[in-house]
Amino acid sequence: MNMVVEEVEGKASQGGSVAGEFLTFVLGSEAYGLEILKVQEIRGYDAVTQIANTPAFIKGVINLRGKIVPIVDLRVKFKMGKIEYNEFTVVIILNLGGRVVGIVVDGVSDVMQLEESQIRAVPDIVASIDTQYITGLASVGEKMFILVDIEKLMNSQEMELMDSVVMH
């Protein structure tokens, strides 16, 4: 299943407010959201070429229309425990300021328009993942979404390893 499920125009973020359109996805039992403008496309999970001596969360690389794209499994990165690769596992291809990277998630849910009033600050007690990558918590009806600053996460120090993975 190596087809493009959905093409999303990858424009640069306009910055400023946290409100806007978010792609929601699932990691384990939690729902997350990231800015839709960072998403290039969504693909089914396919085999990756593994690279020796890389952290466990870097699954390897894929060739995406002639471009070598590192693939990061956010479930491993966030220490999610039991990780399965099945027909729902997808790769979200992100375009982060010209750097293309794929993230493996348990599934994508929806594209959601969020208003400022639906977004709350992260309480200090949330310890399941590093809160420096979380921009807020969004509630839509009974559902709660963790909004991730995916660019900040992918540009962190350990992610710089991905650049060296792609260079080799």
C-alpha positions, 0 to 999 in steps of 0.5 A, spaced: 500 500 500 504 505 497 499 510 494 498 517 496 492 517 500 491 524 500 495 530 497 495 536 502 498 543 499 504 544 503 505 551 504 509 555 509 506 556 516 503 563 517 506 563 524 502 567 530 496 564 532 495 556 534 488 556 532 487 553 525 487 547 521 490 541 524 491 533 522 489 529 527 492 522 528 492 517 533 498 514 537 496 508 542 490 510 545 492 518 545 489 523 539 494 528 537 494 534 532 499 537 528 498 543 523 495 541 516 500 546 513 506 542 515 503 536 511 505 534 504 501 527 504 499 521 507 501 514 505 500 507 507 506 504 511 511 500 507 518 497 508 523 502 509 531 501 508 534 501 515 540 505 516 545 502 521 547 505 528 541 510 528 536 511 534 531 506 534 525 511 533 529 512 526 526 506 522 530 508 516 529 511 509 524 511 503 525 513 496 519 518 495 519 520 488 527 520 487 528 524 494 531 520 500 526 521 506 528 519 513 522 515 517 521 517 524 516 512 528 513 517 533 510 511 537 518 509 539 520 516 540 514 517 545 516 510 548 509 508 547 510 500 549 507 495 544 508 497 537 504 494 531 505 495 524 498 493 521 493 496 515 492 502 519 499 504 520 500 510 516 506 515 514 505 522 514 510 526 510 511 532 512 515 538 509 518 542 515 521 548 511 524 544 505 526 538 510 522 532 508 521 527 513 516 522 515 512 520 521 509 513 523 503 513 527 497 508 528 492 512 524 490 518 521 483 521 523 481 527 521 482 534 518 479 539 524 478 547 524 480 549 531 478 556 534 483 559 539 477 558 544 478 550 544 485 550 545 488 550 552 495 550 555 498 544 557 498 542 565 504 541 568 502 534 570 502 531 563 508 527 564 507 522 558 511 526 553 516 531 553 511 538 554 516 542 550 513 539 544 506 540 545 503 547 544 496 545 547 490 541 548 484 542 544 477 539 546 472 538 541 466 535 544 468 530 548 474 528 545 481 531 547 487 532 542 494 533 544 497 539 539 504 537 537 509 543 535 512 538 530 517 542 527 520 543 534 520 536 535 523 534 528 528 540 529 531 538 536 538 535 537 537 528 536 533 529 530 539 532 527 541 525 526 536 524 521 540 529 516 547 525 517 542 518 515 540 522 509 547 524 507 550 517 507 
